Amino acid sequence: MTKPPEGRRISVVDEVVESVAQYIRTGQLRPGDRLPTEAEFASKMQCSRNVLREAIGRLSSLGLVEVRRGTGMFVGTTNAVRACAILLRSSLAITKHELVDFTEFRRVIEGYAARQAAMKASDAELQELRRLASSIDEPGISREESFRRDQAFHLRLVEVGGNPLMRSLLESLLDFLEASMDSTTETPRDTEASRALHEAITDALCRRDPDAAEEAMELNRQHTINRLTATSAQRPIG
């Protein structure tokens, strides 16, 4: 399991989520594969069944795990993830708590991908990532175009440092994030903060420093978390 950046405490629920993601991203589990039984998984993770159920519920709500009554738990398919994303986007009651859960799951995909990209990306791929990051906050582009370029950068990073399934999962999850853009993106957009966060990621990648790359990705994710929790209003996001 990937070590979280220094100073960040990871909950038992997060550990279970990361364990499943680790199997998926290393190819040990593929879409449709059966997961361990609840008893086996709880024993493996040394956690209570209640904690396990919370973690599985989080994964299931995103379509990443499918619970079949009387049969067991299975890795979700990209179609299942996309279906959940479409359903959530169409809902008029997407809560900030759900968006935080989503953003937490991005960490287990993108942190790993950043580490891998720092170690194995070609020089051409690193320069491509730097160009994509630099384009996010170009003067004169709309907020929506900036968001689209942000998505393209993160998808390409996962494509370079992860595997095709991870990229498909992130693409589906980013469909979900689009519904929260009003809560996670300042108006006007804070281009200075965005530029600094993405420069830190690409600088670490180009130095081929996996620890720094993961830490920079975590700071970017935490910025989104801070935006989600900055206001006390609990209005639905739609």
N, C-alpha and C positions, 0 to 999 in steps of 0.2 A: 504494500500500500504506500502511495506517495506521501512523504512527510509533509505536513502543512507548514507554511512559512512560520519562522520563529515568532513567538509571541501570540500565535493564534491557537486557541484551545478548541479542540474538536469534540463534539458530543458523541455519545454512543450511537445515536441514531445516524449521525453523519458517517460514522465508521461503517455501519451496515450498508448505507447507500454507496459509499466509496468501494466497499468490497464487491458489490454487484457490478459497479461500473468498471472496476479493475478486471474482472473476468471478461466483460464485454470488450473492452478496448484492447486486451491482449489476445483476443480471439479464442479464449478458453470456453466462452459461451457465445452462441450465435442466436439470431432471432428464431424464436420458437423452441429453443432448448429448455429442458426442464431444470428448474432450480432445486436446490436441496429442500427437503421437507422443513416445515416450521421448526420441529424439534431439532433436526440436524443443524439448521442455520443458527438457531439460538445457542446451541452448544458450541458451534464453531466460533461465534462472535462473543461468547461468554456474556450474553446479555439476557434479560428477561424476555418472555414472549410478548409482553406489552410493548417493549421498546422495538422489538422486531416488527410487530404489526404496524407501529407508527411509521417505521422506515418503508415497509412494503406499501403502506397506504400512500405515502408520498410518491413512490416510484409508479404505483398503479395509476394515480391521478394524472400522471404525465404520459401514460401509455407505455412506459418502459418495462413494466412487469404486468403480466396478465394472470389474474387469479381465477382458476377454473374450479368451481365448487365440486368437491368429490374427486377431483383429478390431481390438483396440485398447482404450483406456481411455475410460470414460464416466462422466458425473456420475451418482451414485446417485439413487434415488428415495426419497421419504419412507417407502414401504413397506419398502425395503431397509434403511434406517436402523433402523426399528422392529424388523424381524426380527433384526438384529444385536443390538439392545438386549435383546430378549427372550432370545436365546440366551445372551448374556453374563450376564444376571441369573440364569438358571437354572443356570449353571455353578457348580461348587463350587470352582473354582480361578481366580477372578478375582484377579490379582496387583495389588499396589500400583503397579507400573510401568504396567500398563494403565490404572489409574485416573488416574494422573498424566497420561498421554497424553490421556485424555478431558478432563481439566480444562484442559490446554493448549489443546485445540480450543475450549473454551468461550470462551477469551479472544478468539479471532478473530471470534466471533459477537457476544459481549456488549460488547466494547470498542468496536466499530464502532457497535452499537446505542445505547450510552450517548452517544456523540458526536452521533449523529443526533437522538436524543431531546432533548438539550440545545439543539439548534439549531431543531428544527421542531415539537416537541410543543406542543399548546395549553395554556393555563393550566389548563383543566379536567383534561386528561390528567396534567399535572404534580401537581396536587393528589390525583388518584386514586392515582398512584404513591406519593406521600408517605403516604397512608392505608394502602395495602397494606404498605409498609415498616414503618410504626408498629405494624401488627397482628401482625407476626411474633413478637415477644417479649412479648406481653401476659401479665401475671401469671395463673397458674392454668391455662394451656392445656398440653396434653401435648406431649412432645417431637415426636411424630409430627405433631400438628396444626401445630406451629411449622414443621416441615420442609415441610408442604404449603403453608403460607402463603408461605414463602420461595420455593418453586417458582412460585407464582402471581405473586409480585412480579416475578421474573426473566422469566417468560414474557410478562407484560404489557409490561415494558420493551422487550423485543425486538419485540413486536408494534407498539409505538408508534414505535420508532426503526429498525426493520429492514424486513422484508418478509414476506409469508406463508410463503415457503419457509424462511426463517431461523427463524421461530417453530416450524414443524413439525419442523425439524431439532433445535432445542433441546428441544422437548417429548420427542422420542424419546431424546435423549441424557440427559435428566433421569430417564427410566425406568432407564437404566443407573446413574446416580448413586445411585438409591434403594438399590441393592444394597450401596453402600459407606457408608451412613449411620452404621453403628456405628464406622467408622474416621474419619469426617470430622466427626462431631458429638460434643461432649463430653457426658459423663453425670455430674452434671446439665449441661444445656446452658449454655454461657457466654453468658448473655443480654446481659451488659454489652458484651462484645466484638462480638457480633452486632449489637446496637443501634447501636453506634458506627460500624461498617462500613456499615450500611445508611443511617444518617443522613448520612454523608459523601457517599454516592451521590446521595441525594435533594437534599441541600443544593446540590451542584454542578449538578444538573439544574435546580433552581429559580433558580439564579443565571444559568442558560443559559451555563455555562462548559464547552465540550466537552472541553478538555484536562483540567480537574479531574475531570469525570465519568468519563473513560476511566481516569484514574489511580486514582480511588476504586474503580472496578470491578476494576482490576488488584489493588489491595490486598485486596479481598474474595476474589478468586481465589487470591491467594498465601496467604491464611489457610487455605484448603482444602488447598493443596499442603503447607503446614507441618504440618497435621494428618495428612496421609497419610504424611509422612516423619518424624514425631516419634518413632515407636517403632522399635526395631531388629528387633522380631519380624516375620517374613515369613510369617505364617499366611495361608492363603487367606481371601478375603472372600466370604461367601455368605449 
